[in-house]
Amino acid sequence: MKLNHYALCLTMICLPACTWIEATKKGSEVSLVKQFNVNSCSKLGTTNVTVTHKIGILTRDDEAVTEELIISAKNRAAELGGDSIVAKAPAIEGKMSFDIYQCGK
């Protein structure tokens, strides 16, 4: 019985740091860049992405949440034909906005 309790506690401690979103093949080719890197690029649009930042009473690790937000934005940019994204502001409660650009070709 104690072993099950410890396993549950360990799972609850580790769970907030887990990431569940994976980059698509095309999404992994998209770069996160700073605004000054896209001066000569074509803006394709903006995407607003959201991921779970809280599981029950546990708040997920900020780094894991931000990583998932970036992966999600890269996947979306790839769908729209973009090759670069620029974060518009820091992540807040699992939400973030990115501008999508096409810089290559």
MOPAC internal coordinates of N, CA, C and O (Angstrom, degrees):
PM7 1SCF
backbone

  N    0.0000 0     0.00 0     0.00 0    0    0    0
  C    1.4508 1     0.00 0     0.00 0    1    0    0
  C    1.5249 1   111.08 1     0.00 0    2    1    0
  O    1.2310 1   119.91 1   137.60 1    3    2    1
  N    1.3430 1   117.77 1   -42.40 1    3    2    1
  C    1.4544 1   120.73 1   179.23 1    5    3    2
  C    1.5243 1   111.25 1   -63.75 1    6    5    3
  O    1.2310 1   120.45 1   144.65 1    7    6    5
  N    1.3345 1   116.74 1   -35.35 1    7    6    5
  C    1.4583 1   120.75 1   179.98 1    9    7    6
  C    1.5262 1   110.54 1   -62.15 1   10    9    7
  O    1.2310 1   119.74 1   137.55 1   11   10    9
  N    1.3291 1   118.09 1   -42.45 1   11   10    9
  C    1.4597 1   121.56 1   177.94 1   13   11   10
  C    1.5298 1   111.42 1   -62.71 1   14   13   11
  O    1.2310 1   120.92 1   140.62 1   15   14   13
  N    1.3304 1   115.85 1   -39.38 1   15   14   13
  C    1.4596 1   120.84 1   179.08 1   17   15   14
  C    1.5353 1   110.07 1   -64.01 1   18   17   15
  O    1.2310 1   120.08 1   136.27 1   19   18   17
  N    1.3196 1   117.46 1   -43.73 1   19   18   17
  C    1.4620 1   121.47 1   179.35 1   21   19   18
  C    1.5321 1   111.04 1   -66.29 1   22   21   19
  O    1.2310 1   120.44 1   139.77 1   23   22   21
  N    1.3121 1   116.76 1   -40.23 1   23   22   21
  C    1.4650 1   120.76 1   178.73 1   25   23   22
  C    1.5266 1   110.18 1   -63.16 1   26   25   23
  O    1.2310 1   120.28 1   138.60 1   27   26   25
  N    1.3232 1   117.07 1   -41.40 1   27   26   25
  C    1.4573 1   121.18 1   177.94 1   29   27   26
  C    1.5260 1   110.69 1   -63.92 1   30   29   27
  O    1.2310 1   120.09 1   136.04 1   31   30   29
  N    1.3058 1   117.43 1   -43.96 1   31   30   29
  C    1.4618 1   121.56 1   179.38 1   33   31   30
  C    1.5297 1   111.00 1   -63.03 1   34   33   31
  O    1.2310 1   120.21 1   137.27 1   35   34   33
  N    1.3046 1   117.20 1   -42.73 1   35   34   33
  C    1.4629 1   121.67 1   179.12 1   37   35   34
  C    1.5233 1   110.62 1   -63.58 1   38   37   35
  O    1.2310 1   120.58 1   138.03 1   39   38   37
  N    1.3111 1   116.51 1   -41.97 1   39   38   37
  C    1.4569 1   121.15 1   178.43 1   41   39   38
  C    1.5228 1   110.42 1   -62.06 1   42   41   39
  O    1.2310 1   119.82 1   136.60 1   43   42   41
  N    1.3049 1   117.94 1   -43.40 1   43   42   41
  C    1.4643 1   121.98 1  -178.78 1   45   43   42
  C    1.5228 1   111.80 1   -67.62 1   46   45   43
  O    1.2310 1   120.33 1   149.64 1   47   46   45
  N    1.3223 1   116.97 1   -30.36 1   47   46   45
  C    1.4623 1   120.56 1   178.44 1   49   47   46
  C    1.5279 1   110.27 1   -74.28 1   50   49   47
  O    1.2310 1   120.20 1   139.61 1   51   50   49
  N    1.3217 1   117.22 1   -40.39 1   51   50   49
  C    1.4662 1   122.05 1  -176.07 1   53   51   50
  C    1.5253 1   113.15 1   -81.69 1   54   53   51
  O    1.2310 1   119.43 1   150.99 1   55   54   53
  N    1.3006 1   118.69 1   -29.01 1   55   54   53
  C    1.4542 1   123.06 1  -174.40 1   57   55   54
  C    1.5203 1   114.27 1   -56.08 1   58   57   55
  O    1.2310 1   118.76 1   137.15 1   59   58   57
  N    1.3230 1   119.97 1   -42.85 1   59   58   57
  C    1.4653 1   118.92 1  -177.99 1   61   59   58
  C    1.5269 1   114.29 1   -61.21 1   62   61   59
  O    1.2310 1   119.04 1   160.17 1   63   62   61
  N    1.3174 1   119.43 1   -19.83 1   63   62   61
  C    1.4611 1   121.59 1  -178.97 1   65   63   62
  C    1.5265 1   112.62 1   -91.52 1   66   65   63
  O    1.2310 1   119.66 1   174.69 1   67   66   65
  N    1.3133 1   118.26 1    -5.31 1   67   66   65
  C    1.4621 1   121.55 1  -176.38 1   69   67   66
  C    1.5259 1   111.30 1   -72.48 1   70   69   67
  O    1.2310 1   121.26 1   -31.49 1   71   70   69
  N    1.3322 1   115.19 1   148.51 1   71   70   69
  C    1.4583 1   120.34 1   172.40 1   73   71   70
  C    1.5135 1   107.88 1  -115.70 1   74   73   71
  O    1.2310 1   120.56 1   -38.50 1   75   74   73
  N    1.3312 1   116.53 1   141.50 1   75   74   73
  C    1.4539 1   120.83 1  -176.17 1   77   75   74
  C    1.5117 1   113.26 1  -118.65 1   78   77   75
  O    1.2310 1   119.72 1   165.31 1   79   78   77
  N    1.3022 1   118.14 1   -14.69 1   79   78   77
  C    1.4575 1   120.96 1  -178.71 1   81   79   78
  C    1.5190 1   108.92 1   -92.60 1   82   81   79
  O    1.2310 1   120.78 1   -46.89 1   83   82   81
  N    1.3270 1   116.11 1   133.11 1   83   82   81
  C    1.4586 1   120.70 1   178.73 1   85   83   82
  C    1.5143 1   109.82 1  -114.80 1   86   85   83
  O    1.2310 1   121.36 1   -32.86 1   87   86   85
  N    1.3224 1   115.00 1   147.14 1   87   86   85
  C    1.4611 1   120.59 1   178.51 1   89   87   86
  C    1.5227 1   109.69 1   -72.66 1   90   89   87
  O    1.2310 1   121.27 1   -39.24 1   91   90   89
  N    1.3272 1   115.18 1   140.76 1   91   90   89
  C    1.4547 1   119.93 1   171.92 1   93   91   90
  C    1.5248 1   107.38 1   -76.79 1   94   93   91
  O    1.2310 1   120.69 1    -9.66 1   95   94   93
  N    1.3205 1   116.30 1   170.34 1   95   94   93
  C    1.4648 1   119.58 1   179.55 1   97   95   94
  C    1.5348 1   110.37 1   -59.24 1   98   97   95
  O    1.2310 1   120.59 1   131.99 1   99   98   97
  N    1.3199 1   116.48 1   -48.01 1   99   98   97
  C    1.4696 1   120.52 1   179.62 1  101   99   98
  C    1.5293 1   111.34 1   -70.66 1  102  101   99
  O    1.2310 1   120.37 1   144.55 1  103  102  101
  N    1.3365 1   116.89 1   -35.45 1  103  102  101
  C    1.4590 1   120.74 1   179.11 1  105  103  102
  C    1.5157 1   112.55 1   -62.83 1  106  105  103
  O    1.2310 1   120.27 1   146.91 1  107  106  105
  N    1.3300 1   117.09 1   -33.09 1  107  106  105
  C    1.4633 1   120.53 1   179.58 1  109  107  106
  C    1.5258 1   112.22 1   -70.52 1  110  109  107
  O    1.2310 1   120.17 1   167.23 1  111  110  109
  N    1.3373 1   117.28 1   -12.77 1  111  110  109
  C    1.4631 1   121.58 1   178.45 1  113  111  110
  C    1.5306 1   112.33 1   -90.90 1  114  113  111
  O    1.2310 1   120.15 1   172.49 1  115  114  113
  N    1.3239 1   117.31 1    -7.51 1  115  114  113
  C    1.4671 1   122.07 1   179.78 1  117  115  114
  C    1.5287 1   108.63 1   -84.18 1  118  117  115
  O    1.2310 1   121.05 1   -40.38 1  119  118  117
  N    1.3324 1   115.59 1   139.62 1  119  118  117
  C    1.4637 1   121.25 1  -178.17 1  121  119  118
  C    1.5250 1   111.34 1  -105.18 1  122  121  119
  O    1.2310 1   121.18 1   -39.14 1  123  122  121
  N    1.3275 1   115.34 1   140.86 1  123  122  121
  C    1.4645 1   121.61 1   170.27 1  125  123  122
  C    1.5179 1   105.84 1   -90.49 1  126  125  123
  O    1.2310 1   120.38 1   -61.29 1  127  126  125
  N    1.3371 1   116.88 1   118.71 1  127  126  125
  C    1.4640 1   121.09 1  -176.15 1  129  127  126
  C    1.5302 1   110.17 1  -129.05 1  130  129  127
  O    1.2310 1   121.19 1    -8.88 1  131  130  129
  N    1.3162 1   115.32 1   171.12 1  131  130  129
  C    1.4642 1   122.07 1   175.70 1  133  131  130
  C    1.5327 1   109.03 1   -87.03 1  134  133  131
  O    1.2310 1   120.70 1   -19.35 1  135  134  133
  N    1.3072 1   116.27 1   160.65 1  135  134  133
  C    1.4689 1   122.02 1  -176.67 1  137  135  134
  C    1.5290 1   112.66 1   -55.65 1  138  137  135
  O    1.2310 1   119.93 1   139.78 1  139  138  137
  N    1.3320 1   117.74 1   -40.22 1  139  138  137
  C    1.4642 1   119.77 1  -176.92 1  141  139  138
  C    1.5288 1   112.83 1   -66.50 1  142  141  139
  O    1.2310 1   119.83 1   164.20 1  143  142  141
  N    1.3364 1   117.93 1   -15.80 1  143  142  141
  C    1.4592 1   121.48 1   179.41 1  145  143  142
  C    1.5304 1   112.98 1   -80.08 1  146  145  143
  O    1.2310 1   119.76 1   169.26 1  147  146  145
  N    1.3157 1   118.06 1   -10.74 1  147  146  145
  C    1.4634 1   120.48 1  -174.72 1  149  147  146
  C    1.5275 1   113.04 1  -114.15 1  150  149  147
  O    1.2310 1   120.36 1  -160.71 1  151  150  149
  N    1.3236 1   116.92 1    19.29 1  151  150  149
  C    1.4759 1   121.00 1  -178.09 1  153  151  150
  C    1.5190 1   112.44 1   -58.88 1  154  153  151
  O    1.2310 1   119.52 1   145.55 1  155  154  153
  N    1.3171 1   118.53 1   -34.45 1  155  154  153
  C    1.4665 1   120.87 1  -177.79 1  157  155  154
  C    1.5316 1   112.01 1  -104.84 1  158  157  155
  O    1.2310 1   120.21 1  -161.82 1  159  158  157
  N    1.3218 1   117.21 1    18.18 1  159  158  157
  C    1.4687 1   122.14 1  -178.04 1  161  159  158
  C    1.5234 1   111.09 1  -101.21 1  162  161  159
  O    1.2310 1   121.08 1   -16.09 1  163  162  161
  N    1.3110 1   115.54 1   163.91 1  163  162  161
  C    1.4707 1   121.16 1   176.21 1  165  163  162
  C    1.5226 1   109.40 1   -95.45 1  166  165  163
  O    1.2310 1   120.86 1   -54.34 1  167  166  165
  N    1.3259 1   115.96 1   125.66 1  167  166  165
  C    1.4644 1   119.82 1   177.58 1  169  167  166
  C    1.5218 1   108.97 1   -79.38 1  170  169  167
  O    1.2310 1   120.76 1   -52.88 1  171  170  169
  N    1.3347 1   116.16 1   127.12 1  171  170  169
  C    1.4620 1   121.14 1  -179.25 1  173  171  170
  C    1.5205 1   112.82 1   -97.39 1  174  173  171
  O    1.2310 1   120.61 1   159.20 1  175  174  173
  N    1.3209 1   116.43 1   -20.80 1  175  174  173
  C    1.4590 1   119.11 1  -178.95 1  177  175  174
  C    1.5119 1   111.51 1   154.89 1  178  177  175
  O    1.2310 1   121.82 1    15.54 1  179  178  177
  N    1.3144 1   114.12 1  -164.46 1  179  178  177
  C    1.4610 1   122.47 1  -178.84 1  181  179  178
  C    1.5182 1   108.22 1  -132.03 1  182  181  179
  O    1.2310 1   120.82 1   -33.30 1  183  182  181
  N    1.3176 1   116.04 1   146.70 1  183  182  181
  C    1.4594 1   119.93 1   173.66 1  185  183  182
  C    1.5190 1   109.19 1  -128.69 1  186  185  183
  O    1.2310 1   121.24 1   -40.17 1  187  186  185
  N    1.3075 1   115.23 1   139.83 1  187  186  185
  C    1.4644 1   122.48 1   174.45 1  189  187  186
  C    1.5150 1   106.73 1  -110.13 1  190  189  187
  O    1.2310 1   120.74 1   -59.04 1  191  190  189
  N    1.3339 1   116.19 1   120.96 1  191  190  189
  C    1.4619 1   119.97 1  -177.75 1  193  191  190
  C    1.5243 1   110.38 1  -116.25 1  194  193  191
  O    1.2310 1   121.67 1   -29.85 1  195  194  193
  N    1.3123 1   114.41 1   150.15 1  195  194  193
  C    1.4542 1   121.66 1  -178.46 1  197  195  194
  C    1.5209 1   109.62 1  -137.96 1  198  197  195
  O    1.2310 1   120.55 1   -42.65 1  199  198  197
  N    1.3259 1   116.56 1   137.35 1  199  198  197
  C    1.4588 1   122.02 1   173.47 1  201  199  198
  C    1.5222 1   108.51 1  -134.70 1  202  201  199
  O    1.2310 1   120.96 1   -14.66 1  203  202  201
  N    1.3069 1   115.77 1   165.34 1  203  202  201
  C    1.4555 1   120.73 1   178.79 1  205  203  202
  C    1.5223 1   109.73 1   -69.59 1  206  205  203
  O    1.2310 1   120.49 1   -56.54 1  207  206  205
  N    1.3157 1   116.67 1   123.46 1  207  206  205
  C    1.4646 1   119.83 1   178.68 1  209  207  206
  C    1.5237 1   111.88 1  -108.38 1  210  209  207
  O    1.2310 1   120.91 1   169.67 1  211  210  209
  N    1.3286 1   115.86 1   -10.33 1  211  210  209
  C    1.4560 1   120.89 1  -179.91 1  213  211  210
  C    1.5181 1   109.33 1  -136.93 1  214  213  211
  O    1.2310 1   120.82 1   -43.24 1  215  214  213
  N    1.3118 1   116.04 1   136.76 1  215  214  213
  C    1.4576 1   121.68 1   175.99 1  217  215  214
  C    1.5260 1   106.19 1  -122.32 1  218  217  215
  O    1.2310 1   121.19 1   -75.95 1  219  218  217
  N    1.3205 1   115.33 1   104.05 1  219  218  217
  C    1.4639 1   118.96 1  -175.18 1  221  219  218
  C    1.5195 1   109.01 1    63.98 1  222  221  219
  O    1.2310 1   121.15 1    55.94 1  223  222  221
  N    1.3251 1   115.41 1  -124.06 1  223  222  221
  C    1.4606 1   119.86 1   179.56 1  225  223  222
  C    1.5296 1   112.19 1   -92.09 1  226  225  223
  O    1.2310 1   120.53 1   175.73 1  227  226  225
  N    1.3331 1   116.59 1    -4.27 1  227  226  225
  C    1.4647 1   121.01 1  -177.92 1  229  227  226
  C    1.5255 1   110.97 1   -91.90 1  230  229  227
  O    1.2310 1   120.92 1   -46.48 1  231  230  229
  N    1.3231 1   115.84 1   133.52 1  231  230  229
  C    1.4519 1   121.34 1   174.68 1  233  231  230
  C    1.5242 1   107.80 1   -96.16 1  234  233  231
  O    1.2310 1   120.69 1   -50.10 1  235  234  233
  N    1.3280 1   116.28 1   129.90 1  235  234  233
  C    1.4549 1   120.87 1  -179.14 1  237  235  234
  C    1.5220 1   111.12 1   -70.49 1  238  237  235
  O    1.2310 1   121.23 1   -23.78 1  239  238  237
  N    1.3086 1   115.25 1   156.22 1  239  238  237
  C    1.4508 1   123.33 1   178.60 1  241  239  238
  C    1.5394 1   109.47 1   -58.86 1  242  241  239
  O    1.2310 1   120.26 1   -49.88 1  243  242  241
  N    1.3321 1   117.11 1   130.12 1  243  242  241
  C    1.4658 1   121.68 1  -177.80 1  245  243  242
  C    1.5282 1   111.84 1   -57.97 1  246  245  243
  O    1.2310 1   120.40 1   141.16 1  247  246  245
  N    1.3152 1   116.84 1   -38.84 1  247  246  245
  C    1.4617 1   120.84 1  -179.45 1  249  247  246
  C    1.5344 1   111.64 1   -64.17 1  250  249  247
  O    1.2310 1   120.24 1   137.68 1  251  250  249
  N    1.3224 1   117.15 1   -42.32 1  251  250  249
  C    1.4691 1   121.33 1   178.57 1  253  251  250
  C    1.5232 1   110.62 1   -66.16 1  254  253  251
  O    1.2310 1   120.29 1   139.37 1  255  254  253
  N    1.3169 1   117.06 1   -40.63 1  255  254  253
  C    1.4624 1   121.14 1   179.03 1  257  255  254
  C    1.5279 1   110.13 1   -63.89 1  258  257  255
  O    1.2310 1   120.43 1   132.82 1  259  258  257
  N    1.3236 1   116.79 1   -47.18 1  259  258  257
  C    1.4651 1   120.87 1   179.37 1  261  259  258
  C    1.5233 1   111.10 1   -62.20 1  262  261  259
  O    1.2310 1   120.11 1   139.37 1  263  262  261
  N    1.3133 1   117.40 1   -40.63 1  263  262  261
  C    1.4654 1   121.36 1   177.98 1  265  263  262
  C    1.5280 1   110.75 1   -60.03 1  266  265  263
  O    1.2310 1   120.09 1   135.92 1  267  266  265
  N    1.3181 1   117.42 1   -44.08 1  267  266  265
  C    1.4612 1   121.15 1   178.43 1  269  267  266
  C    1.5216 1   111.83 1   -65.61 1  270  269  267
  O    1.2310 1   120.18 1   141.30 1  271  270  269
  N    1.3126 1   117.25 1   -38.70 1  271  270  269
  C    1.4603 1   120.72 1   177.99 1  273  271  270
  C    1.5293 1   110.92 1   -62.41 1  274  273  271
  O    1.2310 1   120.46 1   137.70 1  275  274  273
  N    1.3214 1   116.72 1   -42.30 1  275  274  273
  C    1.4663 1   121.21 1   179.18 1  277  275  274
  C    1.5259 1   110.25 1   -65.87 1  278  277  275
  O    1.2310 1   120.19 1   135.98 1  279  278  277
  N    1.3266 1   117.24 1   -44.02 1  279  278  277
  C    1.4649 1   120.77 1   179.09 1  281  279  278
  C    1.5277 1   110.02 1   -60.80 1  282  281  279
  O    1.2310 1   120.31 1   135.61 1  283  282  281
  N    1.3169 1   117.01 1   -44.39 1  283  282  281
  C    1.4567 1   121.41 1   179.81 1  285  283  282
  C    1.5247 1   110.80 1   -62.79 1  286  285  283
  O    1.2310 1   120.03 1   137.92 1  287  286  285
  N    1.3275 1   117.56 1   -42.08 1  287  286  285
  C    1.4631 1   121.40 1   178.67 1  289  287  286
  C    1.5267 1   111.19 1   -66.13 1  290  289  287
  O    1.2310 1   120.10 1   140.55 1  291  290  289
  N    1.3209 1   117.41 1   -39.45 1  291  290  289
  C    1.4680 1   120.92 1   177.93 1  293  291  290
  C    1.5274 1   110.37 1   -63.57 1  294  293  291
  O    1.2310 1   120.47 1   137.18 1  295  294  293
  N    1.3277 1   116.71 1   -42.82 1  295  294  293
  C    1.4711 1   120.03 1   177.82 1  297  295  294
  C    1.5249 1   110.99 1   -60.68 1  298  297  295
  O    1.2310 1   120.53 1   136.96 1  299  298  297
  N    1.3222 1   116.60 1   -43.04 1  299  298  297
  C    1.4661 1   121.38 1   179.89 1  301  299  298
  C    1.5279 1   110.64 1   -65.86 1  302  301  299
  O    1.2310 1   120.53 1   138.25 1  303  302  301
  N    1.3346 1   116.60 1   -41.75 1  303  302  301
  C    1.4618 1   120.69 1   179.01 1  305  303  302
  C    1.5272 1   110.53 1   -61.10 1  306  305  303
  O    1.2310 1   120.50 1   138.37 1  307  306  305
  N    1.3190 1   116.66 1   -41.63 1  307  306  305
  C    1.4698 1   121.03 1   179.22 1  309  307  306
  C    1.5296 1   110.38 1   -62.20 1  310  309  307
  O    1.2310 1   120.28 1   140.55 1  311  310  309
  N    1.3263 1   117.06 1   -39.45 1  311  310  309
  C    1.4674 1   121.15 1   177.96 1  313  311  310
  C    1.5235 1   111.70 1   -61.27 1  314  313  311
  O    1.2310 1   120.61 1   146.83 1  315  314  313
  N    1.3392 1   116.44 1   -33.17 1  315  314  313
  C    1.4623 1   121.67 1  -178.29 1  317  315  314
  C    1.5264 1   112.66 1   -90.67 1  318  317  315
  O    1.2310 1   120.04 1  -179.39 1  319  318  317
  N    1.3300 1   117.53 1     0.61 1  319  318  317
  C    1.4617 1   121.07 1   179.38 1  321  319  318
  C    1.5121 1   114.29 1    88.63 1  322  321  319
  O    1.2310 1   120.00 1  -167.78 1  323  322  321
  N    1.3222 1   117.61 1    12.22 1  323  322  321
  C    1.4605 1   121.18 1   179.37 1  325  323  322
  C    1.5186 1   112.35 1   -84.82 1  326  325  323
  O    1.2310 1   121.29 1   -20.61 1  327  326  325
  N    1.3300 1   115.13 1   159.39 1  327  326  325
  C    1.4558 1   119.46 1   176.59 1  329  327  326
  C    1.5296 1   112.27 1  -125.52 1  330  329  327
  O    1.2310 1   120.69 1   178.90 1  331  330  329
  N    1.3429 1   116.28 1    -1.10 1  331  330  329
  C    1.4615 1   121.21 1  -179.80 1  333  331  330
  C    1.5214 1   109.97 1  -145.86 1  334  333  331
  O    1.2310 1   121.21 1   -32.93 1  335  334  333
  N    1.3245 1   115.29 1   147.07 1  335  334  333
  C    1.4687 1   121.03 1   174.71 1  337  335  334
  C    1.5198 1   108.94 1  -130.96 1  338  337  335
  O    1.2310 1   121.34 1   -29.73 1  339  338  337
  N    1.3349 1   115.05 1   150.27 1  339  338  337
  C    1.4523 1   122.18 1   177.22 1  341  339  338
  C    1.5306 1   107.63 1  -128.08 1  342  341  339
  O    1.2310 1   120.49 1   -54.91 1  343  342  341
  N    1.3227 1   116.66 1   125.09 1  343  342  341
  C    1.4610 1   120.41 1   177.61 1  345  343  342
  C    1.5287 1   109.04 1   -69.88 1  346  345  343
  O    1.2310 1   120.75 1   -46.98 1  347  346  345
  N    1.3220 1   116.18 1   133.02 1  347  346  345
  C    1.4627 1   120.90 1  -179.68 1  349  347  346
  C    1.5214 1   111.86 1   -84.52 1  350  349  347
  O    1.2310 1   120.36 1   151.55 1  351  350  349
  N    1.3367 1   116.92 1   -28.45 1  351  350  349
  C    1.4619 1   122.43 1  -178.87 1  353  351  350
  C    1.5294 1   107.85 1  -164.08 1  354  353  351
  O    1.2310 1   119.88 1   -15.84 1  355  354  353
  N    1.3183 1   117.82 1   164.16 1  355  354  353
  C    1.4679 1   120.10 1   177.58 1  357  355  354
  C    1.5350 1   111.78 1   -65.09 1  358  357  355
  O    1.2310 1   121.25 1   -19.48 1  359  358  357
  N    1.3184 1   115.22 1   160.52 1  359  358  357
  C    1.4621 1   121.36 1   178.13 1  361  359  358
  C    1.5278 1   110.30 1   -67.10 1  362  361  359
  O    1.2310 1   121.52 1   -41.48 1  363  362  361
  N    1.3330 1   114.69 1   138.52 1  363  362  361
  C    1.4636 1   121.28 1   176.18 1  365  363  362
  C    1.5186 1   107.70 1  -133.26 1  366  365  363
  O    1.2310 1   120.72 1   -63.05 1  367  366  365
  N    1.3218 1   116.24 1   116.95 1  367  366  365
  C    1.4632 1   123.17 1   177.75 1  369  367  366
  C    1.5259 1   112.63 1    49.27 1  370  369  367
  O    1.2310 1   120.77 1  -134.66 1  371  370  369
  N    1.3377 1   116.13 1    45.34 1  371  370  369
  C    1.4538 1   121.05 1   175.62 1  373  371  370
  C    1.5132 1   115.18 1    77.84 1  374  373  371
  O    1.2310 1   120.07 1  -162.41 1  375  374  373
  N    1.3334 1   117.47 1    17.59 1  375  374  373
  C    1.4648 1   121.81 1   179.67 1  377  375  374
  C    1.5199 1   109.58 1  -127.33 1  378  377  375
  O    1.2310 1   121.38 1   -36.22 1  379  378  377
  N    1.3408 1   114.97 1   143.78 1  379  378  377
  C    1.4623 1   119.90 1   179.99 1  381  379  378
  C    1.5242 1   109.64 1  -158.66 1  382  381  379
  O    1.2310 1   120.41 1   -31.76 1  383  382  381
  N    1.3227 1   116.83 1   148.24 1  383  382  381
  C    1.4623 1   121.99 1   178.29 1  385  383  382
  C    1.5254 1   109.89 1  -115.43 1  386  385  383
  O    1.2310 1   121.47 1   -36.03 1  387  386  385
  N    1.3344 1   114.80 1   143.97 1  387  386  385
  C    1.4614 1   121.81 1   179.86 1  389  387  386
  C    1.5183 1   109.29 1  -135.54 1  390  389  387
  O    1.2310 1   120.86 1   -36.74 1  391  390  389
  N    1.3340 1   115.97 1   143.26 1  391  390  389
  C    1.4547 1   120.99 1   169.04 1  393  391  390
  C    1.5216 1   106.94 1   -90.68 1  394  393  391
  O    1.2310 1   120.62 1   -36.18 1  395  394  393
  N    1.3287 1   116.42 1   143.82 1  395  394  393
  C    1.4682 1   122.70 1  -177.72 1  397  395  394
  C    1.5210 1   108.63 1  -111.76 1  398  397  395
  O    1.2310 1   121.17 1   -47.44 1  399  398  397
  N    1.3381 1   115.37 1   132.56 1  399  398  397
  C    1.4600 1   121.38 1  -177.89 1  401  399  398
  C    1.5236 1   111.60 1  -129.20 1  402  401  399
  O    1.2310 1   121.29 1   -25.05 1  403  402  401
  N    1.3421 1   115.14 1   154.95 1  403  402  401
  C    1.4586 1   123.42 1   170.29 1  405  403  402
  C    1.5198 1   105.23 1  -114.45 1  406  405  403
  O    1.2310 1   120.90 1   -68.31 1  407  406  405
  N    1.3261 1   115.89 1   111.69 1  407  406  405
  C    1.4732 1   120.87 1  -176.96 1  409  407  406
  C    1.5288 1   112.29 1  -108.12 1  410  409  407
  O    1.2310 1   119.87 1   155.11 1  411  410  409
  N    1.3068 1   117.86 1   -24.89 1  411  410  409
  C    1.4566 1   121.00 1  -178.36 1  413  411  410
  C    1.5173 1   112.09 1   -85.21 1  414  413  411
  O    1.2310 1   120.82 1     1.33 1  415  414  413
  N    1.2986 1   116.03 1  -178.67 1  415  414  413
  C    1.4755 1   126.07 1   177.15 1  417  415  414
  C    1.4737 1   113.08 1    81.98 1  418  417  415
  O    1.2310 1   120.10 1   180.00 1  419  418  417

